[in-house]
Amino acid sequence: MDLPCYHGGISIKTCENLLLRKGKNGCFLLRDSESYPGALCLCVLYGRLIHTYRIFQNIDGHYIIQAAEGVKENVFTSLKELISTYGKPNQGLVHNLIYPVNKESCEQIHLQSKGSMERVILDETYEEIDDRVYVDILPS
């Protein structure tokens, strides 16, 4: 995948550390879902909370972001189109997508800070991954 904000198979904890380090409402990244093989997760920071939205690819290769019951699901031809749409305010996410957290810049930060104590540590650990850590698109 050629999107700079795609981080592949990173864990939820690593994802949260990256977003909390960026620390701005509307920062986001994409990662592989740990609980649904083949699905992606769009993770968005708002306040000090990470909101995670599942993205599925249908048999036509289009992308659908999981929506709340009764909310029309939008279909996107590409992830770039999805990100562009949700970059606009009031589209149903907790916050519009403003600041991509790119994998390359995170790898450089990690290399620069390797060995230092300057890391974001989360108070929570995840024993089991289930649907409670995901949210749905809401009506705009």
C-alpha angles and dihedrals in degrees: 000000000000099000112117091214092058111104101179119214101357118147125252090250093052090047092052092048091053094048094044090050089055087047100187126123108250098029111137147171139186124235138167115271114251094203102039114046110220094021125107131217124222106205118196129185118222118165105329093321130097114219114201124202123189119230121198129192115221126215090269090059094251123135126239124186114214111256134195116266111283094020115116111245115230119222119215128195092212142010089245089060091048092051092046092051094048090045086076118083123256099024096130102273122115086251134358117261108261112145118042114207100219122209095225095054091047091052090052092049090049091052092047094049097039108133094016124110092231099114134123110245120196122221092217131066123195114235095177132011116226141147094283091082093058129079131198132232110265129209112282 
